[in-house]
């Protein structure tokens, strides 16, 4: 019976070696992912303090320009500079200025708050879909104000000065145009008396685009369409999230249960306690400690050759920084967690080794 108990305990120990680090990682992930206040703070810091949005805007503008030229949507004339070359002239510093003018922190923070709060409230509610409706009115008003013109001026100042040929081309097209016909400026900085009108013309075009943007944008409706496209419905998503959250909260109980089972099947002394509990705790503590030390470099390498390998370098750099902020929030406690597990296991091993077996009592034969 003792042999059978030790065999069972051995297989439980093998499970424990895997379950302990996995349960700690699962708990740490759940501790962050399902903390509404913490997630809101992390996303806010990433969006407001990094260059993720300017980098994404630069990349998207270049991609959109290439698509428009490829599809024949763009209006071009002889000797017009390639718009992709134009957008490449807008440096990341200029995109920061544009973001600050058009999308200040207060607007972004409000959108983040609405999206995060609506999502987390939905998880614990009876609502079918989250109530996430973004107010775009403040954004539209800002773009239609002097801030929008300032953003346009940043782009304008990225243009190269017009050459004599470009000015002559514009004059000839202007002279040949019909009354009321729009004549586009060449993609260069025109000198006075056209400079202010060029900026105003670009800003008016931007205002026309903004007028087509609704005052509110309901993300809820987009999620509702998932079922219509035979995707995963919101009810199923919510059920899965609730299951994952509960599982992550209870994850630390798994190694505790396994340790209790080992105790019942194999441990009958302090020495056995050191062997059956101390050794696996020490090994898992060392494994977690190594993970805590190497995860920054390892995660960067995995993301670079994996999920982020197909995106442009500038966006990739910002996405890596954002990923590391999230990883630090999740894996930050791993260092002290690993030290606690390792130290506990080492103490049990030392206690078990310090226990000396009781000397056997020799029976003295009775005198005849």
C-alpha positions in Angstrom: 0.0 0.0 0.0 2.9 2.4 0.8 4.5 1.6 -2.6 1.2 2.3 -4.4 0.8 5.6 -2.5 4.3 6.7 -3.4 3.7 5.9 -7.1 0.6 8.0 -7.1 2.4 10.8 -5.2 5.2 10.7 -7.8 2.8 11.3 -10.7 1.1 14.1 -8.7 4.5 15.6 -8.2 5.1 15.6 -11.9 1.8 17.4 -12.4 2.8 19.9 -9.7 6.0 20.8 -11.4 4.0 22.0 -14.4 0.9 23.3 -12.5 2.7 25.5 -10.0 4.4 27.9 -12.5 1.4 27.8 -14.8 -1.0 28.7 -12.0 1.1 31.6 -10.8 1.4 33.0 -14.4 -2.4 32.5 -14.9 -3.1 34.3 -11.6 -0.8 37.2 -12.5 -2.4 37.6 -16.0 -5.9 37.6 -14.5 -4.9 40.0 -11.7 -4.1 42.6 -14.4 -6.4 41.8 -17.3 -9.6 41.7 -15.1 -8.6 44.8 -13.0 -10.7 47.6 -14.5 -8.8 50.5 -12.9 -5.4 49.0 -13.7 -6.2 48.2 -17.3 -7.5 51.7 -17.8 -4.4 53.2 -16.3 -2.1 51.0 -18.5 -3.9 51.8 -21.7 -4.0 55.5 -20.9 -0.3 55.6 -20.2 0.5 53.7 -23.4 -1.7 56.0 -25.6 -0.8 59.3 -24.0 2.9 58.8 -23.2 4.1 56.8 -26.2 4.4 57.5 -29.9 2.0 54.7 -30.8 -0.7 56.9 -32.3 1.7 59.2 -34.2 3.5 56.2 -35.6 0.3 54.5 -36.6 -1.0 57.6 -38.2 2.2 58.0 -40.3 2.0 54.4 -41.4 -1.7 54.4 -42.2 -1.4 57.7 -44.2 1.4 56.2 -46.3 -0.6 53.0 -46.8 -3.8 54.9 -47.7 -1.9 57.1 -50.2 -0.4 54.0 -51.9 -3.9 52.4 -52.1 -5.4 55.6 -53.6 -2.8 55.9 -56.3 -3.0 52.2 -57.0 -6.8 52.4 -57.3 -6.7 55.6 -59.4 -8.6 57.6 -56.8 -6.0 60.3 -56.4 -6.0 63.4 -58.6 -2.5 63.9 -60.2 -1.0 66.2 -62.8 2.3 66.4 -64.6 5.3 66.9 -62.3 3.1 66.5 -59.2 5.3 65.1 -56.4 4.4 61.6 -55.2 2.1 61.9 -52.2 4.0 59.0 -50.5 7.2 61.1 -50.7 5.2 64.0 -49.2 4.0 62.0 -46.3 7.5 60.6 -45.7 8.6 64.1 -45.2 6.4 64.4 -42.2 8.6 63.3 -39.4 7.5 61.5 -36.2 8.0 64.8 -34.4 5.5 66.5 -36.8 3.1 63.6 -36.3 3.4 64.2 -32.5 2.4 67.8 -33.1 -0.5 66.8 -35.3 -1.8 64.4 -32.7 -1.5 67.0 -29.9 -3.5 69.4 -32.0 -6.2 67.1 -33.3 -6.3 64.4 -30.5 -5.3 65.9 -27.2 -4.9 63.8 -24.2 -8.3 64.8 -22.7 -10.2 63.4 -25.7 -8.2 60.2 -25.8 -8.6 59.7 -22.0 -12.3 60.1 -22.3 -12.6 57.6 -25.1 -10.4 55.1 -23.2 -12.5 55.5 -20.0 -15.8 55.0 -21.9 -14.5 51.9 -23.7 -12.9 50.3 -20.7 -15.7 51.0 -18.3 -18.4 49.9 -20.7 -16.6 46.7 -21.4 -16.0 45.7 -17.8 -19.5 46.7 -16.7 -20.9 44.5 -19.5 -19.1 41.5 -18.2 -21.0 41.5 -14.9 -24.3 42.7 -16.3 -27.2 41.1 -18.1 -26.8 43.3 -21.2 -26.3 41.5 -24.4 -23.6 43.8 -25.7 -21.4 46.5 -24.0 -22.7 50.0 -23.9 -19.7 51.7 -25.5 -20.5 54.9 -27.4 -17.7 57.3 -28.2 -18.5 61.0 -28.3 -16.8 62.5 -31.4 -18.3 66.0 -31.1 -15.3 67.4 -29.1 -12.9 65.9 -31.7 -14.9 67.5 -34.6 -15.1 70.8 -32.9 -11.3 70.8 -32.3 -10.5 69.9 -35.9 -12.8 72.6 -37.1 -11.1 75.2 -34.9 -7.7 76.8 -35.1 -6.2 73.5 -33.8 -7.2 71.8 -37.1 -5.6 74.6 -39.0 -2.4 74.3 -36.8 -2.3 70.6 -37.7 -2.6 71.4 -41.4 0.2 74.0 -41.0 2.4 71.3 -39.5 1.9 69.2 -42.7 2.3 72.3 -44.9 5.7 73.2 -43.3 6.9 69.7 -44.1 6.5 70.4 -47.8 9.5 71.5 -49.8 9.4 75.1 -51.2 7.9 75.4 -54.6 10.2 75.6 -57.6 9.6 78.1 -60.4 8.3 75.4 -62.6 5.7 74.3 -60.0 4.5 77.9 -59.6 4.3 78.3 -63.3 2.3 75.0 -63.6 -0.2 76.2 -61.0 -0.6 79.6 -62.7 -1.2 78.0 -66.1 -3.8 75.6 -64.6 -5.5 78.5 -62.8 -5.6 80.6 -65.9 -7.2 77.7 -67.9 -9.8 76.9 -65.2 -13.5 77.8 -65.5 -15.1 80.2 -63.1 -15.8 78.4 -59.8 -13.7 75.3 -60.7 -11.3 74.1 -58.0 -7.6 74.3 -58.8 -5.5 72.1 -56.6 -2.2 73.5 -55.3 0.9 71.6 -56.1 2.3 69.6 -53.2 4.9 72.2 -52.2 5.1 75.4 -50.1 3.8 78.3 -52.1 5.2 81.7 -51.3 3.0 84.7 -50.6 0.4 85.7 -51.7 -0.7 82.0 -52.0 0.6 80.6 -48.7 -2.3 81.5 -46.4 -4.8 80.5 -49.0 -3.1 77.2 -49.5 -3.3 76.4 -45.8 -6.9 77.6 -45.7 -7.7 75.4 -48.7 -6.2 72.3 -47.0 -8.1 73.1 -43.8 -11.4 73.5 -45.6 -10.9 70.2 -47.2 -10.3 68.7 -43.8 -13.5 70.3 -42.5 -15.5 68.7 -45.3 -14.1 65.3 -44.3 -14.9 65.9 -40.7 -18.5 66.9 -41.5 -19.1 63.3 -42.7 -18.1 61.9 -39.3 -21.1 61.3 -37.0 -21.3 63.0 -33.6 -21.2 59.6 -31.9 -19.7 56.2 -32.7 -21.4 53.1 -31.2 -18.9 50.3 -30.9 -21.8 48.3 -29.5 -23.4 48.0 -33.0 -20.2 46.7 -34.5 -20.1 44.0 -31.9 -23.7 43.1 -32.5 -22.9 42.3 -36.1 -20.6 39.5 -35.2 -23.5 37.0 -34.9 -24.9 38.2 -38.3 -21.6 37.3 -39.9 -21.6 33.9 -38.2 -18.9 34.9 -35.8 -18.7 34.5 -32.1 -21.7 36.1 -30.5 -21.4 38.5 -27.6 -23.1 36.1 -25.2 -20.5 33.5 -25.9 -17.7 36.0 -25.5 -19.1 37.1 -22.1 -19.5 33.5 -20.9 -15.9 32.7 -21.9 -14.6 35.8 -20.2 -16.4 35.0 -17.0 -15.1 31.4 -17.1 -11.5 32.6 -17.7 -11.7 35.2 -14.9 -13.0 32.6 -12.4 -10.4 30.1 -13.5 -7.5 32.6 -13.1 -8.7 33.6 -9.7 -8.8 30.0 -8.5 -5.6 29.0 -10.2 -3.4 29.2 -7.0 -5.6 26.6 -5.4 -4.4 23.9 -7.9 -0.9 23.6 -6.5 -2.2 23.7 -3.0 -4.5 20.8 -3.7 -1.7 18.8 -5.3 0.6 19.5 -2.3 -2.2 18.2 0.0 -2.6 15.1 -2.1 1.2 14.4 -1.9 1.0 14.9 1.8 -1.7 12.3 2.1 -0.1 9.7 -0.1 3.6 9.9 0.7 4.6 12.2 3.5 5.1 10.6 7.0 8.1 12.6 8.3 9.9 15.9 8.1 12.5 14.2 5.9 9.8 13.1 3.5 8.3 16.6 3.6 11.7 18.0 2.5 11.9 15.5 -0.4 8.3 15.6 -1.6 7.5 19.3 -1.1 10.9 20.9 -0.8 12.5 19.6 -4.1 9.6 20.5 -6.4 9.1 23.9 -4.8 12.8 24.7 -5.2 12.8 23.6 -8.8 9.7 25.6 -9.7 11.1 28.6 -7.7 14.3 28.5 -9.8 12.3 28.1 -13.0 10.2 31.2 -12.2 13.2 33.1 -11.2 14.9 32.4 -14.5 11.7 33.4 -16.3 11.5 36.7 -14.3 15.1 37.5 -15.4 14.9 36.6 -19.1 11.3 37.5 -20.0 12.0 41.1 -21.2 14.6 40.0 -23.8 12.7 36.8 -24.7 9.4 38.6 -25.1 10.9 41.2 -27.4 12.5 38.4 -29.5 9.3 36.4 -29.8 7.2 39.4 -30.7 9.7 40.7 -33.2 9.9 37.4 -35.2 6.2 36.5 -34.5 3.1 38.7 -34.3 4.9 42.0 -34.9 7.1 40.8 -37.8 4.8 42.1 -40.5 4.2 45.6 -39.3 6.5 48.6 -40.2 9.6 49.2 -38.0 8.3 52.5 -36.6 5.0 51.0 -35.5 6.7 47.8 -34.4 9.0 49.8 -32.0 6.0 51.5 -30.4 4.0 48.3 -30.2 7.0 46.6 -28.5 7.2 49.3 -26.0 3.4 49.0 -25.3 3.7 45.3 -25.0 6.5 45.6 -22.5 4.5 48.0 -20.4 1.7 45.4 -20.2 4.2 42.5 -19.6 5.9 44.4 -16.7 2.5 44.9 -15.1 1.7 41.2 -15.4 5.1 39.7 -14.7 6.5 42.4 -12.4 5.6 40.4 -9.2 7.2 37.3 -10.6 10.6 38.0 -9.1 9.4 38.1 -5.5 7.0 35.3 -6.1 9.8 33.1 -7.4 12.0 34.0 -4.4 9.2 33.0 -2.0 8.6 29.7 -3.6 12.3 28.9 -3.9 13.1 29.9 -0.3 10.2 27.9 1.0 11.3 24.8 -0.9 14.9 25.3 0.3 13.9 25.6 3.9 11.9 22.4 3.7 14.9 20.6 2.2 17.2 21.9 4.9 14.7 20.9 7.7 14.3 17.5 6.2 18.1 17.0 5.9 18.6 18.2 9.5 16.3 15.6 10.9 18.3 12.6 12.1 16.7 9.2 12.2 16.0 7.8 15.6 18.6 5.3 16.7 17.3 1.8 16.8 16.9 0.4 20.4 18.7 -2.9 20.8 17.1 -5.4 23.0 19.4 -6.8 25.8 18.9 -10.5 26.3 17.7 -11.4 29.7 20.3 -13.1 32.0 19.7 -16.8 32.6 
